Amino acid sequence: MIMPKIGIQLYTLRDYIQTYEETEKTFEFVKELGTNVIQISGIGPIEPEKVAFLVDKHEMDVCVTHKGFDRMQNDLDALIAEHKMMHCDCLGIGGMPKEARESAVGLRTFIKEANEIGRKMKEQGVQFAYHNHAFEFQPIDGDKTIMDILLEETDPEYFNFIPDVYWIQVGGENPAEFLKRLKGRVKVCHFKDGEITSSCPMITELGVGEVDLDACFKACMELDIPYIVYEQDNNFDDDPLKSTEISYKCLEKLVAANS
């Protein structure tokens, strides 16, 4: 059992990482919160060398990224090289292509290609990881859901997961229990909170919504998941920076409660 490192999914702060100067200020803000753990997603058109320079300068631990699947398909070697500059060994995608979720045939085509991309990544010392939303928990092949097929037909050697506890619960599963199905296939878990039982699910700061974050934290510990990062897409308390402060304090409380 390990204590996960806690950090920030920078997609939450995407409006503050669109230029080199903004990104440096955001790295400084994250360090002031008390962490150097980040996921880089939603960053602006900044040269990879400059991003890597900031990562080194501020000693950031880039645990994972989100990149487009098309980039993995068409520019994989360069993408891997960029990640190695940042000392990041996990390349994630934020969801599957639209055609993959429309039919079982499309899904299995995606799986075949993702397995192959993951194999090529592993040969170069990095891993492929998939971030879920709620749609993966809907049936697509008889009684089987998209997630059932992902778990059964992807290769555990080459296809890993970035589970999002909020979207798992919106999808109808108990996230702390569902994480057990992903054992050995998770480096980074997204902690997201929100209203779920209302007619219109809404994302909130951590500790404000209906997700049992303590149970999820305990599950991550039991499964030896190395990283937990806070992510919030929208519905900020005041602004994304304030929401990040609130949510990071919640993560710190979870660490203290489970130490």
Rosetta silent file (secondary structure, phi, psi, omega in degrees, C-alpha in Angstrom):
SEQUENCE: MIMPKIGIQLYTLRDYIQTYEETEKTFEFVKELGTNVIQISGIGPIEPEKVAFLVDKHEMDVCVTHKGFDRMQNDLDALIAEHKMMHCDCLGIGGMPKEARESAVGLRTFIKEANEIGRKMKEQGVQFAYHNHAFEFQPIDGDKTIMDILLEETDPEYFNFIPDVYWIQVGGENPAEFLKRLKGRVKVCHFKDGEITSSCPMITELGVGEVDLDACFKACMELDIPYIVYEQDNNFDDDPLKSTEISYKCLEKLVAANS
SCORE:     score description
SCORE:     0.000 S_00000001
   1 L     0.000  134.607 -179.199    0.000    0.000    0.000 S_00000001
   2 L  -124.449  161.173  171.544    1.351    3.444   -0.931 S_00000001
   3 L   -93.410  113.967 -179.199    0.394    7.057   -0.301 S_00000001
   4 L   -62.372  147.000  169.581   -0.434    8.591   -3.702 S_00000001
   5 E   -77.062  140.333 -177.670    1.209   11.849   -4.687 S_00000001
   6 E  -110.457  146.331 -177.817   -1.399   14.593   -5.110 S_00000001
   7 E  -163.250 -159.706 -170.658   -1.449   17.298   -7.735 S_00000001
   8 E  -125.335  130.987  169.232   -3.324   19.334  -10.310 S_00000001
   9 E   -82.380  112.209 -171.630   -4.702   18.517  -13.751 S_00000001
  10 H   -69.926   -6.678  171.398   -3.823   21.745  -15.564 S_00000001
  11 H   -59.426  -30.103  175.208   -6.874   21.489  -17.817 S_00000001
  12 H   -58.117  -35.463 -176.530   -8.591   23.058  -14.801 S_00000001
  13 H  -109.170   30.224 -173.540   -6.309   26.068  -15.309 S_00000001
  14 H   -58.838  -29.907  179.001   -6.242   25.949  -19.100 S_00000001
  15 H   -70.267  -11.607 -176.300   -6.984   29.673  -19.411 S_00000001
  16 H  -110.512   12.371  179.016   -3.750   30.333  -17.538 S_00000001
  17 L  -132.706   36.472 -177.993   -1.388   28.188  -19.625 S_00000001
  18 L   -91.304  -17.898  176.544   -1.857   29.606  -23.104 S_00000001
  19 L  -129.570  166.068  178.417    1.477   31.444  -23.281 S_00000001
  20 H   -57.524  -47.323 -176.187    4.974   30.801  -21.957 S_00000001
  21 H   -65.329  -42.497  178.198    4.690   33.616  -19.425 S_00000001
  22 H   -63.895  -40.299 -178.682    1.270   32.474  -18.181 S_00000001
  23 H   -64.129  -40.165  177.914    2.461   28.902  -17.885 S_00000001
  24 H   -62.913  -42.595  178.345    5.420   29.914  -15.737 S_00000001
  25 H   -63.113  -37.006  179.785    3.125   31.868  -13.409 S_00000001
  26 H   -68.724  -41.166  174.550    0.807   28.860  -13.204 S_00000001
  27 H   -58.116  -42.352  179.137    3.688   26.540  -12.332 S_00000001
  28 H   -64.590  -39.625  177.652    4.631   29.006   -9.573 S_00000001
  29 H   -61.946  -44.637  179.651    1.022   29.051   -8.342 S_00000001
  30 H   -62.408  -42.313  178.416    0.918   25.266   -8.183 S_00000001
  31 H   -62.843  -37.311  178.849    4.191   25.184   -6.240 S_00000001
  32 H   -65.916  -29.225  176.201    2.790   27.740   -3.785 S_00000001
  33 H   -65.907  -29.893  179.188   -0.149   25.409   -3.164 S_00000001
  34 L   120.731   16.866 -179.954    2.353   22.808   -2.005 S_00000001
  35 L  -140.605  157.263  170.655    2.833   20.433   -4.926 S_00000001
  36 L  -118.918    8.941 -177.541    4.944   19.974   -8.027 S_00000001
  37 E   -88.324  123.467  179.946    2.706   17.233   -9.465 S_00000001
  38 E  -139.449  153.579  162.487    0.870   18.239  -12.628 S_00000001
  39 E  -109.552  129.253  179.252   -0.901   16.814  -15.621 S_00000001
  40 E   -94.552  113.767  176.859   -0.349   18.971  -18.684 S_00000001
  41 L  -149.234  144.368  178.179   -3.531   19.290  -20.748 S_00000001
  42 L    76.934   15.722 -177.888   -5.106   22.191  -22.579 S_00000001
  43 L   -74.884  152.508 -178.420   -1.804   24.049  -22.908 S_00000001
  44 L   -75.562 -177.188 -176.316   -1.390   26.686  -25.601 S_00000001
  45 L   -77.297   69.121 -179.790    0.841   26.584  -28.692 S_00000001
  46 L  -104.075  137.731 -178.798    4.131   26.802  -26.805 S_00000001
  47 L   -56.478  135.067 -178.861    7.233   25.145  -28.225 S_00000001
  48 H   -54.270  -35.988 -179.984    7.851   21.776  -26.514 S_00000001
  49 H   -63.553  -36.095  179.697   11.418   22.790  -25.702 S_00000001
  50 H   -72.335  -38.413  176.055   10.153   25.829  -23.799 S_00000001
  51 H   -62.827  -44.452  179.239    7.613   23.764  -21.863 S_00000001
  52 H   -61.970  -37.219  177.858   10.361   21.290  -20.988 S_00000001
  53 H   -61.564  -44.613  179.374   12.574   24.166  -19.854 S_00000001
  54 H   -66.322  -37.775  177.322    9.866   25.377  -17.459 S_00000001
  55 H   -59.073  -45.658  179.736    9.287   21.847  -16.201 S_00000001
  56 H   -69.448  -43.425 -177.530   12.973   21.550  -15.335 S_00000001
  57 H   -58.876  -41.420 -175.960   13.275   25.084  -13.966 S_00000001
  58 L  -101.002    7.855  176.316   10.394   24.593  -11.550 S_00000001
  59 L    52.992   46.896  179.420   11.100   20.899  -10.912 S_00000001
  60 L   -80.598  144.207  176.273    7.612   19.854  -11.968 S_00000001
  61 E  -102.382   97.725 -178.765    6.591   16.191  -11.925 S_00000001
  62 E   -84.503  100.865 -172.591    4.540   15.728  -15.099 S_00000001
  63 E   -79.086  -25.273 -178.866    2.692   12.525  -14.280 S_00000001
  64 E  -169.777  165.603  171.242    0.669   12.341  -17.520 S_00000001
  65 E  -131.630  172.104  164.514   -0.662   14.435  -20.398 S_00000001
  66 E  -119.436  126.440  176.591   -3.689   14.420  -22.656 S_00000001
  67 L  -131.478  159.877 -179.536   -2.974   14.544  -26.382 S_00000001
  68 L   -69.267  142.755  179.346   -5.138   14.000  -29.427 S_00000001
  69 H   -63.168  -32.041  178.976   -5.438   10.467  -30.746 S_00000001
  70 H   -63.423  -34.796  176.734   -4.753   11.789  -34.240 S_00000001
  71 H   -66.708  -38.913  176.986   -1.339   12.991  -33.085 S_00000001
  72 H   -64.795  -35.628  179.852   -0.604    9.521  -31.740 S_00000001
  73 H   -70.233  -37.291 -167.183   -1.660    8.048  -35.059 S_00000001
  74 H  -112.660  -12.815 -173.493    0.353   10.393  -37.250 S_00000001
  75 L  -147.194   42.223 -168.628    3.258   11.830  -35.260 S_00000001
  76 H   -65.621  -44.967 -176.363    4.023    9.324  -32.527 S_00000001
  77 H   -61.417  -42.818  178.823    7.825    9.427  -32.497 S_00000001
  78 H   -66.489  -38.684  179.205    7.917   13.216  -32.177 S_00000001
  79 H   -62.584  -43.850  178.192    5.219   13.102  -29.501 S_00000001
  80 H   -63.599  -41.980  179.672    7.204   10.589  -27.464 S_00000001
  81 H   -61.055  -40.593  178.274   10.351   12.685  -27.829 S_00000001
  82 H   -62.033  -39.488 -179.465    8.502   15.746  -26.519 S_00000001
  83 H   -70.645  -35.832  177.858    7.355   13.803  -23.471 S_00000001
  84 H   -65.510  -31.150  175.370   10.825   12.503  -22.751 S_00000001
  85 H   -62.181  -31.273 -179.709   12.018   16.117  -22.675 S_00000001
  86 L   -94.579    4.368 -178.646    9.535   16.663  -19.836 S_00000001
  87 L    60.391   34.972 -179.470   10.480   13.372  -18.135 S_00000001
  88 L  -108.045  125.319 -175.948    6.887   12.209  -18.617 S_00000001
  89 L  -110.383   19.069 -179.019    6.336    8.509  -19.298 S_00000001
  90 E  -139.337  118.060  179.805    2.543    8.457  -19.689 S_00000001
  91 E  -109.348  116.428 -178.531    0.611    9.759  -22.699 S_00000001
  92 E  -108.407  160.154  168.196   -3.133    9.901  -22.245 S_00000001
  93 E  -118.685  146.225 -175.505   -6.107   10.679  -24.431 S_00000001
  94 L   -81.928    1.062  179.875   -9.172   12.426  -23.045 S_00000001
  95 L   162.675  162.978 -178.614  -11.631   10.153  -24.847 S_00000001
  96 L   -82.748  159.173  175.682  -12.032    7.971  -27.896 S_00000001
  97 L   -58.117  153.833 -175.588  -12.851    9.259  -31.393 S_00000001
  98 H   -55.265  -42.435 -176.137  -16.547    9.800  -32.111 S_00000001
  99 H   -66.478  -23.500 -179.064  -16.786    6.872  -34.514 S_00000001
 100 H   -72.925  -25.552 -178.032  -15.445    4.493  -31.857 S_00000001
 101 H   -94.418    0.494 -174.840  -18.378    5.139  -29.535 S_00000001
 102 L   -92.745  -18.960  179.858  -21.051    4.738  -32.234 S_00000001
 103 L  -159.464  159.146  177.569  -20.823    0.971  -32.794 S_00000001
 104 H   -63.675  -34.247  177.703  -19.121   -2.150  -31.520 S_00000001
 105 H   -64.006  -46.928  178.480  -17.285   -2.382  -34.845 S_00000001
 106 H   -62.420  -38.753  179.084  -15.977    1.163  -34.485 S_00000001
 107 H   -63.144  -44.814 -177.374  -14.993    0.489  -30.881 S_00000001
 108 H   -70.905  -28.304  173.410  -13.022   -2.617  -31.766 S_00000001
 109 H   -64.839  -43.193  176.615  -11.271   -0.761  -34.588 S_00000001
 110 H   -61.921  -44.431 -179.163  -10.183    1.832  -32.047 S_00000001
 111 H   -59.896  -44.382 -179.537   -9.040   -0.873  -29.628 S_00000001
 112 H   -60.221  -44.368 -178.419   -6.922   -2.549  -32.283 S_00000001
 113 H   -71.264  -40.082  179.708   -5.217    0.691  -33.194 S_00000001
 114 H   -64.467  -40.146  176.684   -4.791    1.820  -29.570 S_00000001
 115 H   -58.780  -42.140 -178.982   -3.218   -1.523  -28.644 S_00000001
 116 H   -68.788  -41.278  176.431   -0.703   -1.108  -31.457 S_00000001
 117 H   -62.678  -43.070  178.371    0.067    2.493  -30.496 S_00000001
 118 H   -61.467  -36.563  177.282    0.487    1.378  -26.895 S_00000001
 119 H   -63.724  -44.963 -179.914    2.896   -1.352  -28.010 S_00000001
 120 H   -64.758  -37.888  177.780    5.019    1.164  -29.897 S_00000001
 121 H   -62.810  -47.229 -176.992    4.975    3.496  -26.905 S_00000001
 122 H   -61.119  -35.281  177.307    6.082    0.778  -24.519 S_00000001
 123 H   -60.239  -24.688 -179.792    9.012   -0.069  -26.778 S_00000001
 124 L  -106.180   13.134  171.489   10.206    3.503  -26.188 S_00000001
 125 L    86.397   17.695  176.554    9.593    3.479  -22.439 S_00000001
 126 L  -127.188  167.465 -178.377    6.235    5.241  -22.193 S_00000001
 127 E  -125.014  148.115  175.791    2.677    4.060  -21.668 S_00000001
 128 E   -89.542  138.554  179.479   -0.663    4.742  -23.337 S_00000001
 129 E  -140.962  144.963 -175.226   -3.572    5.658  -21.040 S_00000001
 130 E  -115.810  127.444  178.144   -7.282    6.271  -21.618 S_00000001
 131 E   -96.224  126.813 -177.895   -9.403    8.783  -19.670 S_00000001
 132 L   -89.810  157.056  164.326  -13.064    7.871  -19.234 S_00000001
 133 L  -117.948 -150.545 -179.263  -16.224    9.917  -19.159 S_00000001
 134 L   -91.778  -24.705 -173.128  -19.721    8.568  -18.448 S_00000001
 135 H   -64.931  -23.086 -179.524  -20.608    7.299  -21.937 S_00000001
 136 H   -65.940  -11.602 -178.013  -18.273    4.308  -21.600 S_00000001
 137 H   -98.862   12.867  176.381  -20.740    2.786  -19.144 S_00000001
 138 L   -98.975  145.178  179.394  -23.529    2.549  -21.699 S_00000001
 139 E   -62.002  144.493  176.825  -24.248   -0.715  -23.582 S_00000001
 140 E  -136.831  -19.490 -178.244  -22.856   -0.989  -27.090 S_00000001
 141 E  -141.061   87.694 -173.474  -22.794   -4.749  -27.808 S_00000001
 142 L    66.858 -126.938  178.331  -25.768   -6.508  -26.247 S_00000001
 143 L   -85.976   -8.227 -176.969  -25.449   -6.134  -22.497 S_00000001
 144 E   -78.655  133.396  176.000  -21.768   -5.244  -22.722 S_00000001
 145 E   -86.166  168.111  174.567  -20.809   -1.632  -22.144 S_00000001
 146 H   -56.566  -42.917 -178.620  -18.015    0.209  -23.871 S_00000001
 147 H   -66.124  -38.374  176.185  -16.006   -0.085  -20.646 S_00000001
 148 H   -55.190  -46.429 -177.101  -16.613   -3.833  -20.432 S_00000001
 149 H   -70.021  -38.737  176.477  -15.146   -4.249  -23.898 S_00000001
 150 H   -59.018  -43.034 -178.544  -12.235   -1.908  -23.177 S_00000001
 151 H   -69.482  -37.536 -174.771  -11.349   -3.966  -20.126 S_00000001
 152 H   -82.336  -32.592 -168.206  -11.777   -7.322  -21.848 S_00000001
 153 H  -113.409   -6.379  171.923  -10.267   -6.643  -25.264 S_00000001
 154 L   -86.606  154.897 -177.949   -7.462   -4.134  -24.713 S_00000001
 155 L   -87.398  117.725 -179.181   -4.015   -5.500  -23.899 S_00000001
 156 L   -57.772  -21.188  178.481   -3.044   -4.770  -20.260 S_00000001
 157 L   -74.007  -25.803 -170.684    0.566   -4.520  -21.382 S_00000001
 158 L  -123.614  -11.356 -173.734   -0.172   -1.659  -23.740 S_00000001
 159 E  -128.105  111.624  179.544   -3.483   -0.050  -22.729 S_00000001
 160 E  -113.948  178.931 -174.093   -3.844    1.671  -19.363 S_00000001
 161 E  -128.833  149.795  168.528   -6.477    3.900  -17.805 S_00000001
 162 E  -117.386   83.397 -174.473   -6.827    7.344  -16.245 S_00000001
 163 L   -68.957  141.482  177.041  -10.042    6.757  -14.271 S_00000001
 164 E  -113.091  112.141 -169.863  -12.206    9.751  -13.387 S_00000001
 165 H   -65.433  -33.802  178.648  -14.134    9.009  -10.199 S_00000001
 166 H   -66.205  -49.677 -178.055  -16.905   11.534  -10.884 S_00000001
 167 H   -66.586  -30.425  174.725  -17.664   10.286  -14.383 S_00000001
 168 H   -61.313  -42.973 -179.272  -17.587    6.694  -13.149 S_00000001
 169 H   -71.435  -38.312  174.841  -20.329    7.558  -10.664 S_00000001
 170 H   -60.431  -34.717  179.032  -22.334    9.520  -13.235 S_00000001
 171 L   -73.419   -4.834  173.892  -22.085    6.399  -15.385 S_00000001
 172 L   103.640    5.733 -179.538  -23.839    4.409  -12.669 S_00000001
 173 L  -106.385  158.049  170.121  -20.922    2.662  -10.956 S_00000001
 174 L   -81.939  113.362 -171.240  -19.474    2.938   -7.456 S_00000001
 175 H   -63.478  -39.796 -179.456  -16.106    4.520   -8.240 S_00000001
 176 H   -62.259  -37.926  178.439  -14.200    3.113   -5.254 S_00000001
 177 H   -75.517  -39.058 -177.294  -15.354   -0.393   -6.163 S_00000001
 178 H   -65.013  -33.446  179.698  -14.909    0.069   -9.893 S_00000001
 179 H   -54.899  -28.719 -179.008  -11.274    1.096   -9.465 S_00000001
 180 H   -64.708  -27.573  178.022  -10.576   -2.488   -8.397 S_00000001
 181 H   -70.297  -16.239 -177.439  -11.393   -3.666  -11.924 S_00000001
 182 H  -100.871   11.706 -174.274   -8.516   -1.516  -13.162 S_00000001
 183 L   -51.205  130.216  178.567   -5.917   -2.993  -10.808 S_00000001
 184 L    81.664    1.545 -175.381   -2.411   -2.754  -12.210 S_00000001
 185 L  -124.458   19.655 -176.313   -3.494   -0.530  -15.113 S_00000001
 186 E  -132.391  125.235  169.994   -3.564    2.926  -13.499 S_00000001
 187 L   -98.459  -39.504 -174.786   -0.769    5.417  -12.898 S_00000001
 188 E  -128.878  131.487  175.268   -2.953    8.517  -12.420 S_00000001
 189 E  -112.877  133.211  176.572   -6.489    8.803  -11.027 S_00000001
 190 E   -86.913  124.239  172.240   -8.590   11.915  -11.605 S_00000001
 191 E   -99.536  116.235  178.788  -10.417   13.188   -8.543 S_00000001
 192 L  -134.874  147.291 -178.038  -13.446   15.176   -9.607 S_00000001
 193 E  -129.792  164.949  178.519  -16.561   15.920   -7.562 S_00000001
 194 E   168.625  175.233  173.401  -20.055   17.104   -8.315 S_00000001
 195 E   -77.450  137.785 -175.871  -23.785   16.707   -8.080 S_00000001
 196 L  -124.897  -39.141 -175.337  -24.941   13.397   -9.492 S_00000001
 197 L   -82.156   -8.419  178.051  -28.492   12.698   -8.358 S_00000001
 198 L   -72.758  166.963 -178.661  -29.869   16.001   -9.677 S_00000001
 199 L   -66.769  -22.315  179.548  -31.611   16.130  -13.055 S_00000001
 200 L  -132.353   96.249 -179.373  -28.553   17.866  -14.496 S_00000001
 201 L   -51.971  139.161 -176.303  -25.227   16.598  -13.104 S_00000001
 202 E  -137.530  132.858  179.697  -22.885   19.460  -12.261 S_00000001
 203 E   -77.247  143.067  179.210  -19.162   19.464  -11.472 S_00000001
 204 E  -133.427 -179.566  169.398  -18.016   21.171   -8.264 S_00000001
 205 L   -67.260  159.768  177.687  -14.899   21.703   -6.200 S_00000001
 206 L   -64.447  138.536  178.460  -13.640   18.632   -4.326 S_00000001
 207 L    88.677   -3.932 -178.195  -15.496   17.952   -1.115 S_00000001
 208 L  -103.238  -25.012 -174.524  -18.614   19.824   -2.208 S_00000001
 209 L   -93.505 -154.549 -171.291  -20.303   17.160   -4.342 S_00000001
 210 L  -106.845    0.964  178.960  -21.632   13.636   -3.875 S_00000001
 211 L   -77.573  134.358  176.770  -18.588   11.489   -4.670 S_00000001
 212 L   -79.529   85.383 -174.566  -17.194    9.570   -1.680 S_00000001
 213 H   -67.800  -32.115  178.537  -13.674   10.861   -2.143 S_00000001
 214 H   -64.955  -43.601  177.547  -12.367    9.241    1.028 S_00000001
 215 H   -62.687  -39.318  178.401  -13.451    5.795   -0.165 S_00000001
 216 H   -65.967  -39.656  179.461  -11.853    6.526   -3.552 S_00000001
 217 H   -63.775  -44.353  178.104   -8.642    7.654   -1.860 S_00000001
 218 H   -61.221  -39.410  178.804   -8.495    4.484    0.210 S_00000001
 219 H   -64.008  -41.128  177.867   -9.047    2.428   -2.941 S_00000001
 220 H   -61.720  -40.600  177.593   -6.166    4.217   -4.671 S_00000001
 221 H   -62.224  -47.615 -177.462   -3.935    3.447   -1.713 S_00000001
 222 H   -63.966  -30.973 -178.051   -4.930   -0.219   -1.677 S_00000001
 223 L   -92.318    3.792  179.772   -4.343   -0.509   -5.422 S_00000001
 224 L    57.632   41.384  175.473   -0.948    1.236   -5.246 S_00000001
 225 L   -79.320  120.223 -169.478   -2.024    3.995   -7.643 S_00000001
 226 L   -71.335  -29.292 -172.415    0.917    6.430   -7.576 S_00000001
 227 E  -133.511  141.939  169.245   -0.828    9.709   -8.431 S_00000001
 228 E  -126.666  127.473  176.882   -4.122   11.489   -7.762 S_00000001
 229 E  -124.850  140.276  176.171   -4.807   14.795   -9.537 S_00000001
 230 E   -78.566  135.837  175.002   -7.703   17.199   -9.089 S_00000001
 231 L  -137.294  135.900  174.059   -9.643   18.134  -12.208 S_00000001
 232 L  -139.758  121.528 -174.934  -12.576   20.508  -12.636 S_00000001
 233 L   -78.650  -35.360 -171.994  -13.933   21.281  -16.080 S_00000001
 234 L  -165.005 -166.890  177.315  -16.262   24.173  -15.211 S_00000001
 235 L    55.216   51.854 -176.950  -18.680   25.616  -12.595 S_00000001
 236 L   -77.329  148.706 -178.121  -15.925   27.276  -10.588 S_00000001
 237 L   -57.599  -48.821  179.786  -16.612   28.744   -7.125 S_00000001
 238 L  -137.384  -55.477  172.952  -15.216   32.139   -8.019 S_00000001
 239 L  -152.661  164.567 -176.579  -12.464   31.523  -10.551 S_00000001
 240 H   -57.095  -34.055  179.778  -10.374   28.477  -11.467 S_00000001
 241 H   -65.914  -44.907  178.577   -7.501   29.577   -9.234 S_00000001
 242 H   -64.739  -43.373  178.772   -9.756   29.860   -6.171 S_00000001
 243 H   -61.553  -37.463  179.305  -11.429   26.551   -6.958 S_00000001
 244 H   -65.743  -40.063  176.519   -8.019   24.922   -7.281 S_00000001
 245 H   -60.404  -46.820 -179.796   -7.021   26.216   -3.843 S_00000001
 246 H   -59.828  -47.078 -174.655  -10.231   24.819   -2.313 S_00000001
 247 H   -72.262  -35.620  178.838   -9.843   21.457   -3.993 S_00000001
 248 H   -67.186  -36.094  175.531   -6.155   21.058   -3.253 S_00000001
 249 H   -62.059  -35.654  176.126   -6.863   21.649    0.437 S_00000001
 250 H   -63.291  -42.940  177.279   -9.423   18.844    0.192 S_00000001
 251 H   -61.646  -41.250  178.834   -6.749   16.540   -1.227 S_00000001
 252 H   -62.017  -38.670  178.164   -4.411   17.505    1.603 S_00000001
 253 H   -65.176  -37.511  178.344   -7.123   16.611    4.131 S_00000001
 254 H   -65.403  -39.249  176.539   -7.560   13.227    2.472 S_00000001
 255 H   -62.424  -47.415 -178.980   -3.832   12.601    2.760 S_00000001
 256 H   -62.362  -40.985 -177.690   -3.848   13.581    6.437 S_00000001
 257 H   -68.238  -24.592 -175.642   -6.912   11.467    7.208 S_00000001
 258 L  -109.724    8.960  179.077   -5.367    8.397    5.601 S_00000001
 259 L   -80.821    0.000    0.000   -1.785    8.769    6.837 S_00000001
